[in-house]
Amino acid sequence: MASKNVERLLNVIMTIGSRRRIDRAKLFSVIPDYAEATSEQAVERMFERDKAAILELGLPLVSERDVLDENTVYYRIDAAPSSTVLDLTTEEYTVLLAASRAWDAAAAGGAARRVRAKLLSLGHDADPDLLRRTPRGAVESLPVLSPLLDAVVTGKSVRFTYRGTHGAPAQRHVEPWVVGVHDGHWYVYGFDRDRSAPRLFRASRIESFPAEGPAAKEPRPEDTDLDGVLARMLDSDDRDAALLRAAPYKALSLRDRAGAELEAEELRLPVMPRPAARRLVLSDVRWVELVEPAAWRAEIADVLTAIADRHEGEGNLGAVESAASRPSPRIRLSPQSGDHLSRLISAASYVMNRGEADLAELAEALDVSEKQLVDDLQVLFVCGDMGAGWEDLIEAEWEHGTVRVRNAEPLHRALRLSAVEVTALLAGLAALEPAAGEGERVVAAAREKLLAAVGGEGDQPAPEAPTRQELQQASAADEMAARTADRADTVLAAVQRALAAEPGEGGDDDPSHLTLRYSSADRPGTTVRRIRPLALETDGARSYLLADCELAGGERRFRLDRIVEVLPPDTPMSRPDLDPDEVLDGRTEGDVWLRLDPPGRWIAESFAAAELRDGQDGATYARLDGPLRAPLVDAVFESAGSAEVLSPSGLRHTIVTVARAGAARHSQQ
């Protein structure tokens, strides 16, 4: 049930909004909580808090003084349309609704909980076909995000407990400059008061709810590009354009960077720092050999030899037993009255826009259970215009699964989005963009309107597309990169057309089926598969296709960036005959224990470690519950010796085998 504050706020909104205006004294006399306050000062404080909450909802509460008596103050809710209420097309509304699904509202806090409810109050109907073809995202959702976003918008500092890659948790006092998403993970970049310097923090390593501090003092830089900050962390004076030798159709992300043909055996990366190139090569070392520069090649051989030596024999599990278990941080997360109230108003507005609504569909739209929705409707039922008497309450009914709301006109309005909520939607759009395909134009238009609503860059003209002559003058590498991008767009467009098509009988001419070449990360070569796409998904960093696969005889998930090409429908299905030792498919049975030095602790977060222990030697010990084998092996190599698999022994043997083979390739002249 709702708190007493929620009922009072709803009564205040209904009482003010049901009439042209109401004076302060009358309002204080008809709202029960105000009338029963213990003192004049108490009711004043209560009303000031309520005014702030109503404004935060996005309702335009206006105060006016009587022209004849300045001691008399009137209140009303402005009926004029506001520029901060988004004017969206059906397509733009649909992609924003999809962007709101990129958040786990139960874990992310107030901004994520409010934003979906406020979108529903806009009164639009989503395009069901477009919504079905839009990936359901999974932007990393954390309860610390709302106060961090608030601090950026309000210019305040925050205090929190942070566990960096080195050492125990420590208190930090930070003036956040930007809060953003990179590869599906949230980062905070700002001025660290304790260290008197800019610092970058990964939000998932914040172990306490950020507490608001005093106003920020350090001027915010004009350029706070998060991607640039992260790139500088791997910068070096040792820079070059590395030449690689790669297996055909493998190392696709490296091919994309190089703009190389999919079957090309040699590719050259753009100029980049040595640490960045080393990390990229090691993460794909099963398929790649670095040819030059010679010094970089020798370094790769040394790193792989060290990894193999470290994994010879049995792992030291005794160190795990002596390590201290790390308790999971308990960060408070409680629904705020503003979150609940925005949902109540949005539910009422949604129903009144349509006349009636199906109970189950409304609950799904609001992302609540049907029981919670009925509880909300019961709150509406006991609230109304207190100035007109108890008989003038909101009429709400939900019998037989159909919801109707009447006598609630002040709630029949769109709620404005705050700057924090707009930021939440922008992050959701960023998660959708890799799989937008033909909908990229709609995503861009929705982003432009969001930025304009908070005074962003939405009014800046979009850059003009290059002319044909300019494209012809581009370098060979640029042309190759354009072809790579065209391939990705072609694959995504074909997938979305199949998703939009009505299922047929499965023949060669069935538009709901595709034949594609797929390059899996867990085995050499490629497979040719016939599939029926079911849904697009994303984890914020990568996009996936869920499909019925005839070759596998069931549902499978395919990474979109590993779909090499779409083939003619009559192409026969095939998979290469492989030695079982060449295949790293499936999950590792049982638990996997890792020893992680500071640079490799990201693996525990990326694989959602089930347990963490802190060793006396400064290492972190992580237990993973049945991780996928191929991605874990690649992550161990990417860490460049900062991660060691302690158990099981079979996985250690796999790493030794792969590392020795890679070291041998890089040791040959």
C-alpha positions as CSV (number, residue, x, y, z in Angstrom):
1,M,0.0,0.0,0.0
2,A,1.0,3.6,-0.4
3,S,2.7,5.6,2.3
4,K,0.8,8.5,3.9
5,N,3.0,10.9,2.0
6,V,1.9,9.5,-1.4
7,E,-1.8,9.8,-0.5
8,R,-1.3,13.4,0.7
9,L,0.6,14.4,-2.4
10,L,-2.0,12.9,-4.6
11,N,-4.8,14.8,-2.7
12,V,-2.8,18.0,-3.1
13,I,-2.4,17.6,-6.8
14,M,-6.1,16.7,-7.3
15,T,-7.2,19.6,-5.1
16,I,-5.0,22.2,-6.8
17,G,-5.6,20.8,-10.3
18,S,-9.4,20.5,-10.1
19,R,-10.0,24.3,-9.9
20,R,-8.7,27.4,-11.5
21,R,-6.7,28.2,-8.4
22,I,-6.9,27.8,-4.6
23,D,-5.4,30.0,-1.9
24,R,-2.9,28.7,0.6
25,A,-5.1,29.1,3.7
26,K,-8.0,27.1,2.0
27,L,-5.5,24.4,0.9
28,F,-4.1,24.0,4.4
29,S,-7.7,23.7,5.8
30,V,-9.0,21.0,3.4
31,I,-5.9,18.6,3.2
32,P,-6.2,16.4,6.3
33,D,-2.4,16.1,7.0
34,Y,-2.0,19.9,6.9
35,A,-5.1,20.5,9.0
36,E,-3.9,18.1,11.6
37,A,-0.3,19.4,11.8
38,T,1.0,20.2,15.3
39,S,2.1,23.8,14.4
40,E,2.1,26.4,11.7
41,Q,5.8,25.8,11.2
42,A,5.2,22.0,10.7
43,V,2.6,22.5,8.0
44,E,4.8,25.1,6.2
45,R,7.7,22.6,6.2
46,M,5.4,19.8,5.0
47,F,4.0,21.9,2.2
48,E,7.4,23.1,1.0
49,R,8.6,19.5,0.7
50,D,5.4,18.6,-1.2
51,K,5.8,21.5,-3.6
52,A,9.4,20.3,-4.4
53,A,8.1,16.7,-4.9
54,I,5.3,17.9,-7.3
55,L,7.8,20.0,-9.3
56,E,10.2,17.1,-9.5
57,L,7.3,15.0,-11.0
58,G,7.2,17.4,-13.9
59,L,3.9,19.0,-13.0
60,P,3.9,22.8,-13.6
61,L,2.9,24.1,-10.2
62,V,2.5,27.9,-10.3
63,S,2.1,30.3,-7.4
64,E,0.5,33.8,-7.7
65,R,0.0,36.6,-5.1
66,D,-3.3,38.4,-4.9
67,V,-3.1,41.8,-6.6
68,L,-5.0,43.4,-3.7
69,D,-3.6,41.4,-0.8
70,E,0.1,40.3,-1.2
71,N,-0.3,38.0,1.9
72,T,-2.7,35.8,0.0
73,V,-1.0,33.3,-2.2
74,Y,-2.9,31.2,-4.8
75,Y,-1.7,27.9,-6.4
76,R,-2.6,26.3,-9.7
77,I,-1.3,23.7,-12.1
78,D,-0.5,25.5,-15.4
79,A,-2.5,24.1,-18.2
80,A,-0.3,25.5,-21.0
81,P,1.8,23.0,-22.9
82,S,5.4,22.9,-21.9
83,S,8.4,22.7,-24.1
84,T,9.9,20.1,-21.8
85,V,7.1,17.6,-22.5
86,L,8.5,15.7,-25.5
87,D,6.6,15.9,-28.8
88,L,7.3,12.5,-30.3
89,T,6.3,10.5,-33.3
90,T,5.0,6.9,-32.8
91,E,8.4,5.6,-33.9
92,E,10.4,7.8,-31.6
93,Y,8.1,7.0,-28.7
94,T,8.6,3.3,-29.4
95,V,12.4,3.5,-29.4
96,L,12.3,5.5,-26.1
97,L,10.0,2.9,-24.5
98,A,12.5,0.3,-25.7
99,A,15.4,2.3,-24.3
100,S,13.6,2.4,-20.9
101,R,13.6,-1.4,-21.0
102,A,17.4,-1.4,-21.1
103,W,17.3,-0.7,-17.4
104,D,16.5,-3.2,-14.6
105,A,14.2,-0.8,-12.8
106,A,14.2,-2.8,-9.6
107,A,18.0,-2.4,-9.2
108,A,18.8,1.0,-10.8
109,G,16.9,3.3,-8.4
110,G,14.5,6.2,-8.8
111,A,15.5,7.6,-12.2
112,A,14.9,4.2,-13.9
113,R,11.7,3.5,-12.0
114,R,10.2,6.9,-12.8
115,V,11.2,7.2,-16.5
116,R,9.1,4.4,-17.8
117,A,6.0,5.6,-15.9
118,K,6.5,9.1,-17.3
119,L,6.8,7.8,-20.8
120,L,3.4,6.1,-20.5
121,S,1.8,9.4,-19.4
122,L,2.6,10.9,-22.8
123,G,-0.5,9.2,-24.2
124,H,1.2,7.5,-27.2
125,D,0.6,4.1,-28.5
126,A,3.8,2.2,-29.4
127,D,4.4,0.5,-32.7
128,P,4.1,-3.2,-31.6
129,D,6.1,-4.5,-34.7
130,L,8.9,-2.0,-34.1
131,L,9.0,-2.8,-30.4
132,R,9.2,-6.5,-31.1
133,R,12.2,-5.9,-33.4
134,T,14.0,-3.6,-30.9
135,P,16.4,-5.4,-28.6
136,R,15.6,-5.7,-25.0
137,G,18.7,-4.3,-23.4
138,A,20.6,-4.8,-20.2
139,V,22.4,-1.6,-19.4
140,E,24.3,-2.3,-16.1
141,S,21.7,-1.3,-13.5
142,L,23.0,-0.1,-10.1
143,P,21.3,1.5,-7.1
144,V,24.1,4.1,-6.9
145,L,23.2,5.7,-10.3
146,S,20.4,8.0,-9.4
147,P,22.3,10.0,-6.8
148,L,25.4,10.2,-9.1
149,L,23.2,11.5,-12.0
150,D,21.6,14.0,-9.6
151,A,25.0,15.3,-8.5
152,V,26.0,15.9,-12.1
153,V,22.8,17.9,-12.8
154,T,22.8,19.9,-9.5
155,G,26.5,20.5,-9.3
156,K,26.9,18.9,-5.9
157,S,29.7,16.7,-4.6
158,V,29.1,13.1,-3.3
159,R,30.8,10.8,-0.8
160,F,30.9,7.1,-1.2
161,T,33.0,4.0,-0.3
162,Y,35.0,2.8,-3.3
163,R,37.0,-0.4,-3.9
164,G,39.5,0.2,-6.6
165,T,41.8,-2.3,-8.3
166,H,44.3,-1.9,-5.5
167,G,43.7,-2.4,-1.8
168,A,40.7,-2.2,0.5
169,P,37.6,0.0,0.3
170,A,38.2,3.7,1.0
171,Q,36.1,6.7,1.4
172,R,36.1,9.1,-1.6
173,H,34.8,12.7,-1.9
174,V,34.1,13.4,-5.6
175,E,32.6,16.2,-7.7
176,P,31.1,14.2,-10.6
177,W,31.5,15.8,-14.1
178,V,30.1,13.0,-16.2
179,V,28.3,9.7,-15.6
180,G,28.2,7.5,-18.7
181,V,28.2,4.1,-20.2
182,H,31.1,2.4,-22.0
183,D,30.9,-1.2,-23.2
184,G,27.7,-1.7,-21.1
185,H,29.3,-0.6,-17.8
186,W,28.8,2.7,-15.9
187,Y,31.6,5.0,-15.1
188,V,31.9,8.2,-13.1
189,Y,34.5,10.8,-14.1
190,G,35.1,13.8,-11.9
191,F,37.3,15.7,-9.5
192,D,38.5,13.7,-6.5
193,R,38.8,16.2,-3.7
194,D,40.9,13.9,-1.5
195,R,43.5,13.6,-4.3
196,S,43.1,17.0,-5.8
197,A,43.0,15.6,-9.3
198,P,40.5,14.2,-11.9
199,R,39.7,10.5,-11.4
200,L,37.7,7.8,-13.1
201,F,35.5,5.4,-11.1
202,R,33.7,2.3,-12.2
203,A,30.2,2.5,-10.7
204,S,30.0,-1.2,-9.9
205,R,32.9,-0.8,-7.5
206,I,31.0,1.8,-5.4
207,E,30.1,-0.1,-2.2
208,S,27.9,2.5,-0.4
209,F,24.9,4.7,-1.4
210,P,26.4,8.0,-2.5
211,A,25.7,10.7,0.1
212,E,25.2,14.3,-1.1
213,G,27.9,16.7,-0.1
214,P,28.5,20.4,-0.5
215,A,28.4,22.2,-3.8
216,A,31.2,21.5,-6.3
217,K,34.1,24.0,-6.4
218,E,36.3,22.8,-9.2
219,P,35.3,24.1,-12.6
220,R,33.9,21.4,-14.9
221,P,36.0,21.0,-18.1
222,E,34.3,21.7,-21.4
223,D,35.5,18.4,-22.8
224,T,34.6,15.4,-20.6
225,D,34.4,12.7,-23.2
226,L,34.3,9.4,-21.4
227,D,35.6,7.3,-24.3
228,G,38.6,9.7,-24.5
229,V,39.3,9.4,-20.8
230,L,39.3,5.6,-21.0
231,A,41.5,5.6,-24.2
232,R,44.1,7.7,-22.5
233,M,44.5,5.0,-19.8
234,L,46.1,2.7,-22.4
235,D,48.1,5.5,-24.1
236,S,51.9,5.2,-24.7
237,D,54.6,6.9,-26.6
238,D,55.3,3.6,-28.2
239,R,52.8,3.7,-31.1
240,D,52.7,1.9,-34.4
241,A,50.4,0.3,-37.0
242,A,50.8,-3.4,-36.2
243,L,50.7,-6.0,-39.0
244,L,48.7,-9.2,-38.1
245,R,48.3,-12.6,-39.6
246,A,44.8,-14.0,-38.9
247,A,42.7,-17.1,-39.7
248,P,40.0,-16.4,-42.3
249,Y,36.7,-15.3,-40.9
250,K,38.2,-15.0,-37.4
251,A,39.2,-12.1,-35.2
252,L,36.3,-10.1,-36.6
253,S,36.6,-7.1,-34.3
254,L,40.3,-6.7,-35.3
255,R,39.2,-7.0,-39.0
256,D,36.7,-4.2,-38.4
257,R,39.4,-2.0,-36.9
258,A,41.7,-2.7,-39.9
259,G,39.0,-2.6,-42.5
260,A,40.2,-5.9,-43.8
261,E,38.3,-8.5,-46.0
262,L,36.8,-11.3,-44.0
263,E,38.9,-14.0,-45.6
264,A,42.2,-11.9,-45.8
265,E,45.1,-13.6,-44.0
266,E,47.0,-10.4,-43.3
267,L,45.6,-7.1,-41.9
268,R,47.1,-3.9,-40.6
269,L,45.7,-2.1,-37.6
270,P,45.5,1.7,-37.5
271,V,48.3,3.4,-35.4
272,M,47.6,2.8,-31.7
273,P,49.6,2.6,-28.5
274,R,51.4,-0.6,-27.7
275,P,49.4,-1.5,-24.6
276,A,46.1,-1.2,-26.5
277,A,47.4,-3.3,-29.4
278,R,48.7,-5.9,-27.1
279,R,45.4,-6.3,-25.3
280,L,43.5,-6.6,-28.6
281,V,45.9,-9.2,-30.0
282,L,46.0,-11.3,-26.8
283,S,42.2,-11.4,-26.6
284,D,42.1,-13.0,-30.0
285,V,45.4,-14.9,-29.8
286,R,43.8,-18.3,-30.7
287,W,43.3,-16.9,-34.3
288,V,45.9,-14.2,-34.6
289,E,49.7,-13.8,-34.9
290,L,51.4,-10.4,-34.6
291,V,54.0,-10.1,-37.3
292,E,55.4,-6.6,-36.7
293,P,56.8,-4.5,-35.1
294,A,59.3,-7.1,-34.1
295,A,59.6,-5.8,-30.5
296,W,55.9,-6.1,-30.0
297,R,56.0,-9.6,-31.4
298,A,58.7,-10.7,-29.0
299,E,56.7,-9.2,-26.1
300,I,53.6,-11.3,-27.1
301,A,55.7,-14.4,-27.1
302,D,57.1,-13.6,-23.6
303,V,53.6,-12.9,-22.2
304,L,52.2,-16.2,-23.6
305,T,55.2,-18.2,-22.3
306,A,54.7,-16.7,-18.9
307,I,51.0,-17.6,-18.9
308,A,51.8,-21.1,-19.9
309,D,54.5,-21.5,-17.2
310,R,52.1,-20.2,-14.6
311,H,49.4,-22.7,-15.5
312,E,51.7,-25.8,-15.6
313,G,50.8,-28.4,-12.9
314,E,48.1,-27.9,-10.2
315,G,46.9,-24.6,-9.0
316,N,47.5,-23.4,-5.4
317,L,44.1,-23.8,-3.9
318,G,45.6,-23.5,-0.4
319,A,45.8,-19.8,-0.9
320,V,42.0,-19.7,-1.5
321,E,41.3,-21.5,1.8
322,S,43.4,-18.9,3.7
323,A,41.9,-15.9,2.0
324,A,39.2,-13.9,3.8
325,S,35.7,-14.0,2.3
326,R,34.6,-10.6,1.0
327,P,31.0,-9.7,2.1
328,S,28.7,-8.4,-0.6
329,P,28.1,-4.7,-0.2
330,R,24.7,-3.9,1.0
331,I,23.5,-0.7,-0.6
332,R,20.1,0.6,0.6
333,L,17.5,0.8,-2.1
334,S,14.0,1.9,-1.1
335,P,11.2,3.2,-3.3
336,Q,10.7,6.9,-3.0
337,S,7.3,8.6,-2.8
338,G,8.0,10.4,-6.1
339,D,8.6,7.0,-7.8
340,H,5.2,5.7,-6.6
341,L,3.4,8.9,-7.3
342,S,4.6,9.1,-10.9
343,R,3.4,5.6,-11.4
344,L,0.0,6.4,-10.0
345,I,-0.4,9.5,-12.2
346,S,0.9,7.7,-15.3
347,A,-1.5,4.8,-14.7
348,A,-4.5,7.1,-14.5
349,S,-3.4,9.1,-17.5
350,Y,-2.8,5.9,-19.5
351,V,-6.3,4.6,-18.8
352,M,-8.0,7.9,-19.4
353,N,-6.2,8.4,-22.7
354,R,-7.8,5.1,-23.9
355,G,-11.1,5.0,-22.0
356,E,-10.2,1.7,-20.5
357,A,-7.3,-0.7,-20.3
358,D,-6.6,-4.4,-19.8
359,L,-5.3,-5.0,-16.3
360,A,-2.6,-7.4,-17.4
361,E,-1.4,-5.2,-20.3
362,L,-1.2,-2.1,-18.0
363,A,0.7,-4.0,-15.4
364,E,3.2,-5.2,-18.0
365,A,3.5,-1.6,-19.4
366,L,4.3,-0.3,-16.0
367,D,6.6,-3.2,-15.2
368,V,4.7,-4.1,-12.0
369,S,2.7,-7.1,-10.9
370,E,-1.0,-7.2,-11.2
371,K,-1.3,-7.2,-7.4
372,Q,0.8,-4.1,-7.2
373,L,-1.4,-2.4,-9.9
374,V,-4.5,-3.2,-7.9
375,D,-2.9,-1.7,-4.8
376,D,-2.2,1.4,-6.8
377,L,-5.8,1.6,-8.0
378,Q,-7.0,1.3,-4.5
379,V,-4.9,4.3,-3.6
380,L,-6.5,6.3,-6.4
381,F,-9.9,5.2,-5.1
382,V,-9.5,7.0,-1.7
383,C,-8.0,10.2,-3.1
384,G,-9.5,13.2,-4.8
385,D,-10.4,16.9,-4.6
386,M,-10.5,17.5,-0.9
387,G,-11.9,21.0,-1.4
388,A,-15.1,19.5,-2.8
389,G,-15.8,17.0,0.0
390,W,-15.2,13.3,0.5
391,E,-17.8,12.5,-2.1
392,D,-15.7,13.9,-4.9
393,L,-13.1,11.2,-5.1
394,I,-11.4,9.5,-8.0
395,E,-13.5,6.7,-9.4
396,A,-11.3,3.6,-10.2
397,E,-12.5,0.1,-11.0
398,W,-10.8,-3.0,-12.2
399,E,-13.5,-5.7,-12.2
400,H,-13.2,-8.6,-14.8
401,G,-9.6,-7.5,-15.7
402,T,-10.6,-4.2,-17.3
403,V,-9.4,-0.9,-15.7
404,R,-11.4,2.3,-15.8
405,V,-10.5,5.7,-14.1
406,R,-12.9,8.7,-14.0
407,N,-13.1,12.0,-12.2
408,A,-9.3,12.4,-12.2
409,E,-8.8,15.1,-14.9
410,P,-5.9,16.8,-13.1
411,L,-4.0,13.5,-13.6
412,H,-4.8,13.4,-17.3
413,R,-1.5,15.0,-18.4
414,A,2.0,14.2,-19.6
415,L,4.7,14.3,-16.9
416,R,7.9,16.2,-17.9
417,L,11.2,14.4,-17.8
418,S,13.9,15.7,-15.5
419,A,17.5,16.0,-16.6
420,V,18.4,12.9,-14.7
421,E,15.6,10.9,-16.3
422,V,16.7,12.1,-19.8
423,T,20.2,10.9,-19.0
424,A,18.8,7.5,-18.1
425,L,17.0,7.3,-21.5
426,L,20.1,8.5,-23.4
427,A,22.0,5.5,-21.8
428,G,19.3,3.2,-22.9
429,L,19.4,4.5,-26.5
430,A,23.2,4.0,-26.5
431,A,22.6,0.3,-25.6
432,L,20.0,0.0,-28.5
433,E,22.1,1.7,-31.1
434,P,24.4,-1.2,-32.1
435,A,21.3,-3.2,-33.2
436,A,19.3,-0.3,-34.5
437,G,20.0,-1.1,-38.2
438,E,17.3,0.6,-40.3
439,G,15.9,2.2,-37.2
440,E,19.1,4.2,-36.6
441,R,17.4,7.4,-38.0
442,V,14.6,7.1,-35.4
443,V,17.1,6.5,-32.6
444,A,19.0,9.6,-33.7
445,A,15.8,11.7,-33.9
446,A,14.7,10.6,-30.4
447,R,18.2,11.4,-29.0
448,E,18.0,14.9,-30.6
449,K,14.7,15.6,-28.9
450,L,16.0,14.4,-25.5
451,L,19.1,16.6,-25.7
452,A,17.0,19.6,-26.8
453,A,14.7,19.0,-23.7
454,V,17.6,19.6,-21.3
455,G,19.4,22.3,-23.3
456,G,21.8,19.9,-25.0
457,E,23.1,19.7,-28.5
458,G,19.8,18.8,-30.1
459,D,19.6,22.0,-32.0
460,Q,22.9,21.6,-33.7
461,P,22.6,20.6,-37.4
462,A,23.6,17.1,-38.3
463,P,26.8,16.7,-40.3
464,E,26.3,16.4,-44.0
465,A,26.8,13.0,-45.5
466,P,30.0,12.7,-47.7
467,T,29.6,13.1,-51.4
468,R,30.4,10.4,-53.9
469,Q,33.5,12.3,-55.0
470,E,34.7,12.5,-51.3
471,L,34.2,8.8,-50.9
472,Q,36.2,8.1,-54.1
473,Q,39.1,10.1,-52.7
474,A,39.1,8.1,-49.5
475,S,42.1,5.9,-48.7
476,A,42.0,2.1,-49.4
477,A,41.7,1.5,-45.7
478,D,38.8,3.9,-45.4
479,E,37.1,2.1,-48.3
480,M,37.7,-1.2,-46.7
481,A,36.2,0.1,-43.4
482,A,33.1,1.3,-45.2
483,R,32.6,-2.1,-46.7
484,T,32.9,-3.7,-43.3
485,A,30.2,-1.3,-42.0
486,D,28.1,-2.1,-45.0
487,R,28.3,-5.8,-44.2
488,A,27.2,-5.2,-40.6
489,D,24.3,-3.1,-41.8
490,T,23.3,-5.7,-44.4
491,V,23.2,-8.5,-41.8
492,L,21.2,-6.4,-39.4
493,A,18.7,-5.3,-42.1
494,A,18.2,-8.9,-43.2
495,V,17.6,-10.0,-39.5
496,Q,15.1,-7.2,-38.9
497,R,13.2,-8.0,-42.2
498,A,12.9,-11.6,-41.1
499,L,11.7,-10.6,-37.6
500,A,9.0,-8.4,-39.2
501,A,7.8,-11.1,-41.7
502,E,5.0,-13.5,-41.0
503,P,6.2,-17.1,-40.3
504,G,5.8,-19.3,-43.3
505,E,6.2,-23.0,-43.9
506,G,10.0,-22.9,-43.7
507,G,10.8,-23.4,-47.4
508,D,13.6,-21.6,-49.3
509,D,11.2,-18.7,-50.1
510,D,10.0,-18.3,-46.4
511,P,10.9,-14.6,-45.6
512,S,11.0,-15.3,-41.9
513,H,14.0,-17.6,-42.3
514,L,17.6,-16.8,-43.1
515,T,20.7,-18.8,-44.2
516,L,23.9,-17.4,-42.8
517,R,27.6,-18.0,-42.3
518,Y,28.5,-17.9,-38.6
519,S,32.0,-17.6,-37.1
520,S,31.9,-19.0,-33.6
521,A,34.4,-18.0,-30.9
522,D,34.7,-21.6,-29.6
523,R,35.9,-23.4,-32.7
524,P,37.9,-22.9,-35.9
525,G,36.3,-22.3,-39.3
526,T,32.7,-21.3,-39.9
527,T,29.3,-23.0,-40.1
528,V,26.4,-22.4,-42.5
529,R,23.0,-22.4,-40.7
530,R,19.4,-21.9,-41.5
531,I,17.6,-20.0,-38.8
532,R,14.3,-18.4,-37.9
533,P,15.1,-15.1,-36.0
534,L,13.0,-14.7,-32.8
535,A,14.3,-11.6,-31.0
536,L,17.2,-9.2,-30.7
537,E,18.9,-8.8,-27.3
538,T,21.7,-6.7,-26.0
539,D,23.9,-6.5,-22.9
540,G,24.9,-2.9,-23.6
541,A,28.2,-4.0,-25.0
542,R,27.1,-6.5,-27.7
543,S,24.0,-7.4,-29.5
544,Y,22.6,-10.9,-29.9
545,L,20.1,-12.7,-32.0
546,L,17.9,-15.4,-30.5
547,A,16.8,-17.8,-33.2
548,D,15.5,-21.3,-34.0
549,C,18.5,-23.1,-35.6
550,E,17.9,-26.1,-37.9
551,L,21.5,-27.2,-37.7
552,A,21.4,-27.3,-33.8
553,G,17.8,-28.5,-33.6
554,G,16.7,-25.9,-31.1
555,E,17.0,-22.3,-30.0
556,R,20.4,-20.7,-30.0
557,R,21.9,-17.2,-29.3
558,F,24.2,-15.7,-32.0
559,R,26.3,-12.7,-31.6
560,L,25.4,-10.3,-34.4
561,D,29.0,-9.3,-35.0
562,R,29.9,-12.9,-35.6
563,I,27.4,-13.4,-38.4
564,V,29.8,-13.2,-41.4
565,E,27.3,-13.0,-44.2
566,V,23.7,-13.7,-45.3
567,L,23.8,-16.5,-48.0
568,P,21.2,-17.5,-50.7
569,P,18.4,-19.5,-49.1
570,D,19.3,-22.7,-51.0
571,T,22.8,-22.8,-49.6
572,P,23.3,-26.2,-47.9
573,M,23.9,-26.2,-44.2
574,S,27.4,-27.3,-43.1
575,R,29.8,-27.5,-40.2
576,P,33.6,-28.4,-40.4
577,D,34.9,-31.7,-39.0
578,L,37.1,-30.8,-36.1
579,D,39.3,-32.5,-33.6
580,P,37.5,-32.3,-30.2
581,D,40.7,-30.7,-28.7
582,E,40.1,-27.8,-31.1
583,V,36.7,-27.0,-29.7
584,L,36.1,-24.9,-26.5
585,D,32.3,-25.0,-26.6
586,G,29.9,-25.1,-23.7
587,R,30.3,-24.2,-20.1
588,T,32.9,-25.4,-17.6
589,E,31.3,-27.9,-15.3
590,G,31.2,-26.8,-11.7
591,D,33.1,-24.0,-10.1
592,V,36.1,-22.2,-11.5
593,W,38.6,-20.5,-9.1
594,L,40.7,-17.6,-10.3
595,R,43.6,-15.7,-8.8
596,L,43.4,-12.1,-10.0
597,D,46.1,-9.4,-9.7
598,P,44.8,-5.8,-9.8
599,P,44.9,-5.4,-13.6
600,G,42.9,-8.6,-14.0
601,R,40.1,-8.0,-11.5
602,W,37.8,-6.8,-14.3
603,I,37.3,-10.5,-15.1
604,A,35.4,-11.1,-11.8
605,E,33.0,-8.3,-12.7
606,S,32.6,-9.4,-16.4
607,F,31.7,-13.0,-15.4
608,A,29.6,-12.0,-12.3
609,A,31.7,-13.9,-9.8
610,A,29.6,-15.9,-7.3
611,E,32.1,-15.3,-4.5
612,L,35.2,-13.1,-3.9
613,R,38.0,-13.6,-1.3
614,D,40.8,-11.2,-0.4
615,G,44.3,-12.8,-0.1
616,Q,47.0,-11.7,2.3
617,D,49.2,-11.1,-0.7
618,G,46.9,-8.5,-2.2
619,A,45.4,-10.8,-4.8
620,T,41.7,-11.4,-5.3
621,Y,40.3,-14.9,-5.5
622,A,37.1,-15.3,-7.5
623,R,34.7,-18.2,-7.9
624,L,32.8,-18.4,-11.1
625,D,29.7,-20.7,-11.4
626,G,30.0,-22.6,-14.7
627,P,31.3,-19.9,-17.0
628,L,31.5,-20.3,-20.8
629,R,34.8,-21.8,-21.6
630,A,35.9,-19.9,-24.8
631,P,35.2,-16.3,-23.4
632,L,36.9,-17.2,-20.1
633,V,40.0,-18.5,-21.9
634,D,40.2,-15.4,-24.0
635,A,39.8,-13.2,-20.9
636,V,42.7,-14.9,-19.2
637,F,44.9,-14.1,-22.2
638,E,43.6,-10.6,-22.5
639,S,44.7,-9.9,-18.9
640,A,48.3,-10.5,-20.0
641,G,49.3,-12.6,-17.0
642,S,47.2,-10.8,-14.4
643,A,44.8,-13.8,-14.1
644,E,45.5,-17.4,-13.2
645,V,43.0,-20.3,-13.3
646,L,43.5,-22.3,-10.1
647,S,40.9,-25.0,-10.9
648,P,39.7,-27.1,-12.6
649,S,42.9,-28.7,-13.9
650,G,41.4,-29.4,-17.3
651,L,40.9,-25.7,-17.9
652,R,44.5,-25.0,-16.8
653,H,45.7,-27.6,-19.3
654,T,43.6,-25.9,-22.1
655,I,45.3,-22.6,-21.3
656,V,48.7,-24.2,-21.4
657,T,48.1,-25.8,-24.8
658,V,46.8,-22.6,-26.3
659,A,49.5,-20.4,-24.8
660,R,52.3,-22.7,-25.9
661,A,51.0,-22.8,-29.5
662,G,50.7,-19.0,-29.6
663,A,54.2,-18.5,-28.1
664,A,55.6,-20.9,-30.7
665,R,54.0,-18.9,-33.5
666,H,55.4,-15.7,-32.2
667,S,58.9,-17.1,-31.6
668,Q,59.4,-18.1,-35.2
669,Q,61.2,-15.7,-37.4
